[in-house]
Amino acid sequence: MNSNIEQVLQAHHFLPVGEQNPKIKQIKSVISNTKPNPHKLFAAEGIWMLSMCEKFHTPIDSLILCPEHIRTPEAAALADKIASRTAQLYTVSAKTYEKISERGQPDGLFALASLPHHELADFHPKNDAVLLVLDGVEIPGNIGTMLRMADGAGVDGVFLCNRKARMTHPKLIKGSQGAILSVPFFEFETVAACRDWLDKNKFTVYLADTRAKLFYYDEPFGKKTALVMGSERYGISREWYDGSYQMIAIPMEGSCDSLNVGVAATVLAYEAVKKNKFIPQNRKP
């Protein structure tokens, strides 16, 4: 056993468990996404993901180590940090660890972590804010990809209406590449509630729709902006179409009639952020 991880095990009380232990069964349930997950736990595996959890002070429900796979001082030091703030600590054999790991070359670090919780009452976007509204998006990987894009583009927050996928879905977590921890996201019970908030906070709302006559590059933006993206199959729900919001499109010059929702969101969000935040004449105090 690596001497560094041996010191970690001596400094903290880790409980050895096998594949039939309730904790391992809980982990498998979270990974399979087949049972209710009231505490909104997600699987966080590996040095990179657990470093992100440390960076954003993500609550850790439980830490599972496989000493046989922990080979570097970096991994041992990270395990020590997380163990110091986690009540449930476990060790497993390589055989048991490989039952829960989704990596070809595991580094022996695994945790169940809690999704961050953001209070809408504490969210006060500035006048140059850009929000992404996901209405009925079904594919977890697409939601994760758009969270990752939102982080990269500088989008101020992501709103979710008619949510079809669990935010703890492993494909969503993987697709977000850690952005699930950095980008504020808020779920709305109804479209009406989301619209009410946007209207009260004086956002200009654009519906991404291929039928629109306005192309995204012709819109000056420069004000509080909300971009509404619809589901992969059905588009934006009818509740958004009452004449008060403007549709906006990305021109399609080839034989395809639309883009993947994540790609479309990327095009629109980067344009809106550029014009809202980085073009001097568009900035407002």
VOBA-1610 file (N, C-alpha, C; in pm, whole numbers, padded with zeros to 5 digits, always signed):
BEGIN
Met+00084-00120+00000Met+00000+00000+00000Met+00088+00125+00000Asn+00047+00223-00078Asn+00117+00350-00084Asn+00124+00413+00056Ser+00243+00461+00094Ser+00261+00514+00230Ser+00176+00638+00255Asn+00153+00716+00151Asn+00072+00837+00167Asn-00072+00804+00204Ile-00130+00707+00136Ile-00269+00672+00165Ile-00277+00595+00297Glu-00171+00526+00333Glu-00169+00458+00462Glu-00179+00559+00576Gln-00113+00670+00562Gln-00122+00776+00663Gln-00263+00833+00671Val-00329+00846+00556Val-00467+00897+00554Val-00559+00801+00627Leu-00543+00672+00603Leu-00628+00572+00668Leu-00605+00569+00818Gln-00484+00595+00859Gln-00454+00598+01002Gln-00509+00724+01068Ala-00517+00833+00992Ala-00563+00960+01050Ala-00715+00969+01061His-00788+00888+00984His-00935+00893+00983His-00991+00753+01002His-01114+00747+01044His-01177+00618+01068His-01254+00574+00944Phe-01193+00487+00865Phe-01257+00432+00746Phe-01311+00292+00778Leu-01430+00265+00731Leu-01494+00135+00753Leu-01480+00050+00628Pro-01417-00067+00638Pro-01408-00156+00521Pro-01545-00217+00490Val-01587-00210+00364Val-01717-00265+00324Val-01702-00343+00195Gly-01800-00432+00172Gly-01801-00512+00051Gly-01917-00475-00040Glu-01932-00550-00146Glu-02029-00516-00250Glu-02173-00520-00200Gln-02201-00599-00097Gln-02338-00612-00048Gln-02372-00508+00060Asn-02277-00423+00095Asn-02304-00321+00194Asn-02408-00221+00141Pro-02498-00172+00227Pro-02600-00075+00182Pro-02542+00049+00114Lys-02425+00094+00155Lys-02365+00211+00092Lys-02330+00183-00054Ile-02274+00067-00080Ile-02240+00032-00218Ile-02367+00016-00301Lys-02470-00039-00242Lys-02597-00052-00313Lys-02657+00085-00342Gln-02641+00178-00247Gln-02690+00314-00269Gln-02616+00379-00386Ile-02485+00360-00390Ile-02405+00417-00499Ile-02452+00362-00633Lys-02475+00232-00639Lys-02521+00170-00765Lys-02656+00226-00806Ser-02741+00253-00708Ser-02872+00310-00737Ser-02859+00451-00795Val-02770+00531-00737Val-02749+00666-00787Val-02693+00662-00930Ile-02600+00572-00954Ile-02539+00560-01086Ile-02642+00514-01189Ser-02727+00419-01151Ser-02825+00366-01246Ser-02941+00462-01268Asn-02961+00557-01174Asn-03065+00658-01187Asn-03205+00595-01197Thr-03226+00488-01121Thr-03352+00414-01133Thr-03444+00431-01013Lys-03393+00488-00904Lys-03475+00501-00784Lys-03480+00647-00739Pro-03580+00681-00657Pro-03588+00819-00606Pro-03458+00861-00537Asn-03425+00988-00553Asn-03300+01040-00499Asn-03332+01170-00425Pro-03401+01159-00311Pro-03453+01279-00243Pro-03346+01377-00196His-03226+01325-00169His-03119+01413-00121His-03033+01469-00235Lys-03072+01437-00359Lys-03004+01487-00479Lys-02854+01461-00473Leu-02822+01334-00451Leu-02682+01292-00450Leu-02638+01254-00591Phe-02512+01282-00622Phe-02457+01239-00750Phe-02321+01174-00727Ala-02283+01091-00824Ala-02156+01021-00815Ala-02043+01110-00864Ala-01942+01127-00780Ala-01825+01208-00815Ala-01702+01118-00805Glu-01640+01091-00918Glu-01528+00998-00918Glu-01402+01064-00973Gly-01291+01034-00910Gly-01162+01074-00964Gly-01107+01203-00906Ile-00978+01222-00925Ile-00908+01338-00871Ile-00968+01468-00924Trp-00992+01474-01055Trp-01039+01600-01114Trp-01175+01639-01059Met-01271+01546-01059Met-01405+01580-01014Met-01409+01612-00865Leu-01335+01538-00786Leu-01334+01566-00642Leu-01258+01695-00611Ser-01163+01731-00694Ser-01097+01862-00679Ser-01196+01974-00706Met-01285+01953-00803Met-01391+02051-00830Met-01485+02062-00710Cys-01516+01950-00650Cys-01602+01952-00531Cys-01535+02031-00418Glu-01404+02016-00405Glu-01333+02093-00304Glu-01333+02241-00337Lys-01310+02273-00465Lys-01305+02413-00507Lys-01435+02486-00477Phe-01548+02418-00498Phe-01678+02482-00480Phe-01746+02443-00348His-01669+02381-00259His-01718+02347-00125His-01847+02264-00132Thr-01847+02171-00224Thr-01963+02084-00243Thr-01979+01990-00123Pro-02098+01982-00064Pro-02119+01889+00047Pro-02095+01744+00002Ile-02019+01670+00080Ile-01989+01530+00050Ile-02065+01441+00148Asp-02149+01355+00095Asp-02225+01261+00178Asp-02137+01149+00229Ser-02056+01093+00140Ser-01972+00980+00177Ser-01853+00969+00082Leu-01742+00921+00137Leu-01618+00905+00061Leu-01578+00759+00063Ile-01549+00707-00056Ile-01511+00566-00070Ile-01373+00560-00134Leu-01280+00496-00066Leu-01144+00483-00118Leu-01112+00338-00151Cys-01036+00322-00256Cys-00977+00191-00288Cys-00826+00208-00278Pro-00767+00172-00165Pro-00622+00193-00144Pro-00535+00133-00254Glu-00580+00022-00312Glu-00499-00043-00417Glu-00484+00043-00541His-00580+00131-00564His-00577+00215-00683His-00520+00355-00657Ile-00496+00389-00533Ile-00442+00522-00500Ile-00291+00515-00502Arg-00231+00581-00602Arg-00088+00564-00627Arg-00007+00693-00614Thr-00074+00806-00607Thr+00000+00933-00610Thr-00021+01013-00482Pro+00078+01095-00445Pro+00061+01184-00330Pro-00056+01280-00349Glu-00081+01322-00473Glu-00192+01413-00502Glu-00325+01350-00463Ala-00345+01224-00501Ala-00470+01155-00469Ala-00485+01138-00319Ala-00375+01103-00252Ala-00380+01084-00107Ala-00410+01215-00035Ala-00349+01323-00080Ala-00373+01454-00017Ala-00517+01497-00034Leu-00575+01472-00151Leu-00715+01507-00176Leu-00807+01422-00089Ala-00774+01295-00078Ala-00854+01206+00008Ala-00852+01255+00152Asp-00737+01301+00197Asp-00724+01351+00334Asp-00810+01475+00356Lys-00810+01568+00260Lys-00891+01689+00271Lys-01039+01656+00280Ile-01083+01569+00191Ile-01226+01538+00188Ile-01267+01458+00311Ala-01181+01368+00355Ala-01212+01286+00473Ala-01229+01373+00597Ser-01156+01484+00602Ser-01162+01571+00719Ser-01296+01642+00733Arg-01377+01644+00627Arg-01507+01711+00635Arg-01623+01618+00600Thr-01597+01489+00606Thr-01699+01391+00569Thr-01718+01289+00681Ala-01842+01263+00716Ala-01870+01171+00827Ala-01863+01025+00785Gln-01910+00995+00665Gln-01916+00856+00621Gln-01794+00823+00535Leu-01705+00740+00590Leu-01580+00706+00524Leu-01570+00555+00510Tyr-01537+00510+00389Tyr-01534+00366+00361Tyr-01412+00332+00276Thr-01365+00208+00291Thr-01267+00152+00198Thr-01325+00027+00136Val-01284+00001+00012Val-01331-00118-00059Val-01213-00182-00130Ser-01231-00308-00166Ser-01129-00379-00243Ser-01132-00333-00388Ala-01029-00368-00462Ala-01025-00332-00603Ala-01142-00396-00678Lys-01178-00517-00642Lys-01288-00586-00708Lys-01420-00512-00685Thr-01444-00470-00562Thr-01568-00397-00532Thr-01566-00259-00598Tyr-01451-00193-00594Tyr-01442-00059-00652Tyr-01472-00063-00802Glu-01425-00165-00867Glu-01446-00174-01012Glu-01592-00198-01048Lys-01672-00239-00949Lys-01816-00256-00972Lys-01888-00121-00978Ile-01830-00018-00917Ile-01895+00113-00916Ile-01823+00214-01005Ser-01700+00186-01039Ser-01621+00280-01118Ser-01664+00277-01265Glu-01663+00395-01328Glu-01692+00405-01470Glu-01567+00444-01549Arg-01453+00427-01488Arg-01329+00468-01552Arg-01242+00347-01582Gly-01173+00351-01696Gly-01087+00241-01735Gly-00965+00229-01646Gln-00913+00344-01601Gln-00797+00345-01512Gln-00833+00424-01387Pro-00905+00363-01295Pro-00951+00436-01176Pro-00835+00477-01086Asp-00854+00593-01018Asp-00750+00638-00926Asp-00793+00623-00780Gly-00898+00543-00757Gly-00932+00501-00621Gly-01010+00598-00537Leu-01057+00709-00595Leu-01133+00810-00520Leu-01277+00816-00573Phe-01372+00802-00482Phe-01513+00803-00521Phe-01593+00866-00407Ala-01693+00946-00444Ala-01777+01008-00341Ala-01920+01019-00389Leu-02011+01022-00294Leu-02146+01068-00320Leu-02152+01211-00269Ala-02184+01303-00359Ala-02188+01444-00324Ala-02329+01499-00347Ser-02358+01613-00286Ser-02490+01675-00298Ser-02486+01788-00400Leu-02588+01794-00483Leu-02598+01906-00576Leu-02607+02036-00499Pro-02549+02142-00550Pro-02562+02272-00484Pro-02706+02321-00489His-02745+02396-00389His-02880+02454-00384His-02869+02605-00391His-02942+02664-00483His-02939+02809-00502His-03077+02866-00473Glu-03082+02968-00392Glu-03208+03034-00359Glu-03237+03143-00463Leu-03351+03133-00525Leu-03387+03233-00625Leu-03397+03372-00564Ala-03437+03379-00438Ala-03449+03509-00371Ala-03314+03579-00357Asp-03206+03501-00362Asp-03071+03558-00348Asp-03005+03586-00483Phe-03078+03560-00590Phe-03022+03575-00725Phe-03060+03712-00780His-02960+03797-00800His-02985+03935-00844His-02898+03967-00966Pro-02938+03922-01083Pro-02857+03944-01203Pro-02848+04092-01242Lys-02735+04129-01300Lys-02710+04267-01339Lys-02781+04301-01469Asn-02770+04425-01508Asn-02838+04472-01629Asn-02782+04411-01757Asp-02662+04356-01751Asp-02605+04293-01870Asp-02619+04141-01867Ala-02704+04091-01779Ala-02715+03947-01757Ala-02772+03873-01879Val-02725+03750-01895Val-02780+03659-01995Val-02817+03529-01922Leu-02941+03487-01939Leu-02990+03363-01880Leu-03025+03264-01990Leu-03008+03138-01960Leu-03048+03030-02050Leu-03166+02959-01986Val-03277+02951-02058Val-03397+02885-02007Val-03416+02755-02085Leu-03413+02642-02016Leu-03429+02512-02080Leu-03570+02461-02052Asp-03649+02456-02157Asp-03790+02419-02144Asp-03814+02279-02199Gly-03826+02182-02109Gly-03858+02046-02151Gly-03745+01970-02216Val-03621+02014-02199Val-03508+01940-02257Val-03502+01802-02192Glu-03492+01699-02274Glu-03508+01562-02225Glu-03377+01487-02205Ile-03277+01513-02287Ile-03155+01432-02285Ile-03059+01486-02181Pro-03025+01405-02079Pro-02936+01453-01972Pro-02805+01509-02023Gly-02746+01442-02123Gly-02618+01490-02177Gly-02629+01628-02238Asn-02744+01659-02298Asn-02763+01793-02355Asn-02769+01899-02246Ile-02838+01867-02136Ile-02844+01963-02025Ile-02704+01986-01969Gly-02630+01877-01949Gly-02494+01890-01899Gly-02405+01973-01991Thr-02417+01947-02122Thr-02339+02022-02220Thr-02372+02170-02215Met-02500+02203-02198Met-02539+02344-02195Met-02496+02412-02066Leu-02491+02338-01956Leu-02434+02394-01833Leu-02286+02425-01852Arg-02216+02332-01915Arg-02073+02352-01942Arg-02053+02474-02031Met-02137+02485-02136Met-02128+02599-02224Met-02159+02729-02149Ala-02262+02724-02062Ala-02299+02844-01985Ala-02182+02893-01901Asp-02109+02801-01843Asp-01991+02836-01765Asp-01886+02901-01854Gly-01861+02840-01969Gly-01759+02893-02059Gly-01795+03027-02120Ala-01923+03046-02153Ala-01966+03169-02219Ala-01982+03285-02123Gly-02001+03255-01995Gly-02027+03361-01899Gly-02175+03389-01880Val-02259+03289-01909Val-02402+03301-01882Val-02423+03310-01731Asp-02516+03394-01689Asp-02531+03423-01546Asp-02611+03317-01469Gly-02692+03240-01539Gly-02770+03138-01472Gly-02850+03057-01571Val-02894+02940-01526Val-02975+02850-01609Val-03106+02822-01538Phe-03217+02846-01608Phe-03350+02817-01555Phe-03402+02690-01623Leu-03474+02609-01547Leu-03529+02485-01601Leu-03679+02479-01579Cys-03753+02459-01687Cys-03898+02441-01682Cys-03932+02306-01747Asn-04041+02246-01703Asn-04083+02117-01762Asn-03966+02019-01765Arg-03891+02015-01655Arg-03770+01931-01653Arg-03805+01784-01673Lys-03734+01717-01765Lys-03759+01576-01797Lys-03649+01483-01746Ala-03535+01537-01711Ala-03422+01455-01666Ala-03380+01497-01526Arg-03337+01401-01447Arg-03286+01433-01313Arg-03152+01505-01326Met-03136+01607-01242Met-03012+01682-01245Met-02894+01600-01192Thr-02924+01488-01126Thr-02817+01402-01074Thr-02781+01290-01171His-02842+01288-01289His-02815+01181-01385His-02665+01179-01419Pro-02602+01062-01416Pro-02457+01054-01443Pro-02416+01117-01575Lys-02499+01104-01680Lys-02463+01164-01809Lys-02471+01316-01803Leu-02561+01369-01723Leu-02569+01514-01705Leu-02446+01564-01630Ile-02412+01495-01522Ile-02295+01534-01442Ile-02168+01528-01528Lys-02153+01419-01603Lys-02034+01404-01688Lys-02032+01511-01796Gly-02146+01536-01859Gly-02153+01635-01966Gly-02122+01775-01919Ser-02156+01803-01794Ser-02133+01939-01742Ser-01986+01966-01712Gln-01906+01861-01696Gln-01763+01878-01668Gln-01739+01971-01549Gly-01822+01955-01445Gly-01804+02035-01325Gly-01887+02162-01321Ala-01946+02201-01435Ala-02023+02327-01438Ala-02151+02317-01356Ile-02196+02197-01327Ile-02312+02180-01240Ile-02284+02240-01102Leu-02156+02252-01068Leu-02116+02308-00939Leu-02092+02458-00944Ser-02069+02512-01064Ser-02029+02652-01075Ser-02138+02744-01128Val-02229+02692-01209Val-02332+02775-01271Val-02460+02770-01188Pro-02511+02884-01143Pro-02637+02883-01069Pro-02751+02831-01157Phe-02825+02734-01107Phe-02941+02684-01183Phe-03062+02679-01092Phe-03178+02703-01152Phe-03302+02714-01075Phe-03413+02639-01149Glu-03489+02562-01074Glu-03600+02488-01132Glu-03731+02558-01099Phe-03819+02562-01198Phe-03951+02623-01182Phe-04058+02516-01198Glu-04157+02521-01110Glu-04265+02423-01115Glu-04347+02438-01242Thr-04363+02560-01289Thr-04444+02586-01407Thr-04377+02689-01497Val-04417+02689-01623Val-04371+02792-01715Val-04420+02929-01669Ala-04543+02933-01618Ala-04600+03060-01572Ala-04514+03122-01463Ala-04463+03040-01372Ala-04380+03092-01263Ala-04248+03147-01318Cys-04192+03079-01416Cys-04067+03124-01477Cys-04090+03255-01552Arg-04197+03259-01630Arg-04228+03381-01704Arg-04253+03499-01611Asp-04323+03473-01504Asp-04353+03579-01409Asp-04224+03638-01353Trp-04128+03552-01317Trp-04001+03600-01263Trp-03926+03682-01368Leu-03920+03633-01490Leu-03849+03704-01597Leu-03912+03840-01625Asp-04045+03843-01625Asp-04115+03971-01651Asp-04092+04071-01537Lys-04104+04023-01414Lys-04085+04112-01300Lys-03944+04168-01294Asn-03848+04089-01342Asn-03709+04134-01338Asn-03664+04198-01470Lys-03763+04228-01555Lys-03743+04308-01676Lys-03642+04246-01773Phe-03657+04116-01795Phe-03576+04048-01895Phe-03645+04053-02031Thr-03567+04073-02135Thr-03616+04058-02271Thr-03599+03911-02308Val-03710+03847-02345Val-03710+03703-02366Val-03714+03672-02515Tyr-03625+03582-02557Tyr-03619+03538-02696Tyr-03646+03388-02702Leu-03731+03348-02793Leu-03763+03207-02813Leu-03684+03156-02933Ala-03599+03057-02911Ala-03521+03000-03020Ala-03613+02916-03108Asp-03639+02964-03228Asp-03739+02901-03315Asp-03696+02919-03460Thr-03688+02808-03532Thr-03641+02814-03670Thr-03736+02892-03761Arg-03857+02917-03716Arg-03955+02991-03798Arg-03936+03142-03788Ala-03850+03187-03698Ala-03834+03330-03675Ala-03777+03402-03797Lys-03820+03525-03817Lys-03767+03608-03924Lys-03643+03685-03880Leu-03625+03696-03747Leu-03509+03767-03692Leu-03394+03668-03672Phe-03279+03695-03732Phe-03161+03613-03711Phe-03082+03667-03592Tyr-03018+03578-03520Tyr-02952+03613-03395Tyr-02846+03722-03413Tyr-02775+03721-03526Tyr-02667+03818-03543Tyr-02718+03958-03576Asp-02846+03969-03610Asp-02904+04100-03636Asp-02961+04166-03511Glu-02973+04091-03403Glu-03029+04144-03278Glu-02918+04211-03198Pro-02934+04338-03158Pro-02827+04407-03084Pro-02812+04361-02940Phe-02915+04297-02883Phe-02914+04260-02741Phe-02880+04384-02657Gly-02783+04374-02564Gly-02747+04492-02486Gly-02839+04519-02369Lys-02918+04421-02328Lys-03011+04438-02216Lys-03026+04302-02149Lys-03093+04299-02035Lys-03117+04171-01968Lys-03182+04074-02066Thr-03117+03960-02087Thr-03157+03869-02194Thr-03183+03730-02141Ala-03295+03671-02182Ala-03324+03531-02151Ala-03347+03457-02282Leu-03272+03350-02304Leu-03282+03270-02426Leu-03352+03139-02393Val-03467+03116-02455Val-03547+02997-02425Val-03519+02890-02530Met-03474+02773-02484Met-03446+02659-02570Met-03547+02548-02540Gly-03601+02489-02644Gly-03704+02387-02625Gly-03651+02245-02627Ser-03742+02151-02612Ser-03705+02009-02607Ser-03660+01961-02744Glu-03586+01850-02741Glu-03531+01794-02864Glu-03641+01749-02961Arg-03752+01701-02907Arg-03859+01649-02994Arg-03970+01749-03024Tyr-04007+01827-02922Tyr-04127+01908-02935Tyr-04101+02058-02940Gly-03980+02099-02918Gly-03950+02241-02919Gly-04000+02309-02792Ile-04020+02440-02800Ile-04064+02519-02686Ile-04214+02498-02664Ser-04254+02482-02539Ser-04396+02457-02509Ser-04482+02578-02545Arg-04608+02552-02574Arg-04699+02654-02626Arg-04719+02771-02529Glu-04695+02746-02400Glu-04719+02850-02300Glu-04632+02974-02320Trp-04523+02960-02395Trp-04434+03074-02418Trp-04483+03161-02534Tyr-04573+03106-02616Tyr-04612+03176-02739Tyr-04745+03249-02718Asp-04739+03371-02675Asp-04863+03449-02663Asp-04846+03588-02723Gly-04738+03607-02796Gly-04719+03734-02864Gly-04632+03834-02791Ser-04598+03806-02664Ser-04521+03903-02586Ser-04371+03886-02599Tyr-04328+03771-02654Tyr-04185+03745-02669Tyr-04150+03732-02816Gln-04024+03764-02845Gln-03978+03761-02983Gln-03908+03630-03013Met-03936+03575-03132Met-03865+03456-03176Met-03735+03497-03243Ile-03634+03410-03230Ile-03503+03438-03289Ile-03450+03308-03349Ala-03382+03318-03461Ala-03340+03198-03533Ala-03192+03201-03569Ile-03140+03082-03598Ile-03007+03064-03655Ile-03030+03018-03799Pro-02979+03089-03897Pro-03007+03049-04036Pro-02947+02913-04068Met-03021+02833-04143Met-02977+02701-04185Met-02957+02705-04336Glu-02832+02701-04381Glu-02801+02717-04522Glu-02791+02585-04598Gly-02793+02474-04527Gly-02781+02343-04592Gly-02914+02270-04599Ser-02908+02138-04599Ser-03028+02057-04612Ser-03095+02029-04478Cys-03022+02044-04367Cys-03080+02021-04234Cys-03164+02142-04193Asp-03270+02115-04117Asp-03360+02225-04082Asp-03337+02281-03942Ser-03247+02218-03866Ser-03222+02268-03730Ser-03091+02213-03678Leu-03044+02273-03567Leu-02923+02227-03498Leu-02961+02152-03371Asn-02866+02073-03321Asn-02882+02016-03187Asn-02905+02129-03089Val-02991+02106-02989Val-03027+02213-02897Val-02906+02270-02824Gly-02809+02185-02792Gly-02690+02233-02725Gly-02605+02322-02815Val-02596+02286-02942Val-02521+02367-03038Val-02591+02501-03059Ala-02723+02496-03076Ala-02800+02619-03096Ala-02786+02712-02975Ala-02796+02655-02855Ala-02781+02736-02734Ala-02644+02801-02728Thr-02542+02731-02773Thr-02406+02785-02773Thr-02394+02906-02864Val-02448+02893-02985Val-02443+03004-03080Val-02512+03128-03024Leu-02633+03109-02971Leu-02712+03222-02921Leu-02649+03283-02796Ala-02605+03197-02704Ala-02553+03248-02577Ala-02425+03327-02596Tyr-02333+03277-02678Tyr-02208+03351-02699Tyr-02233+03485-02766Glu-02330+03489-02858Glu-02362+03616-02924Glu-02420+03715-02824Ala-02515+03668-02741Ala-02578+03757-02644Ala-02480+03805-02539Val-02395+03717-02490Val-02296+03756-02389Val-02197+03856-02449Lys-02153+03830-02571Lys-02058+03923-02636Lys-02118+04063-02645Lys-02241+04072-02692Lys-02302+04203-02712Lys-02344+04268-02581Asn-02383+04188-02483Asn-02425+04246-02354Asn-02307+04291-02268Lys-02204+04213-02267Lys-02098+04234-02168Lys-01969+04292-02225Phe-01946+04278-02356Phe-01814+04312-02409Phe-01814+04419-02517Ile-01931+04461-02562Ile-01936+04571-02659Ile-01970+04698-02584Pro-01878+04795-02574Pro-01895+04913-02487Pro-02027+04987-02507Gln-02070+05009-02631Gln-02191+05089-02651Gln-02317+05019-02603Asn-02306+04887-02584Asn-02423+04813-02537Asn-02433+04807-02385Arg-02324+04840-02317Arg-02326+04829-02171Arg-02410+04938-02109Lys-02483+04899-02007Lys-02565+04995-01935Lys-02528+04992-01788Pro-02531+05105-01718Pro-02490+05108-01579Pro-02587+05032-01491
//
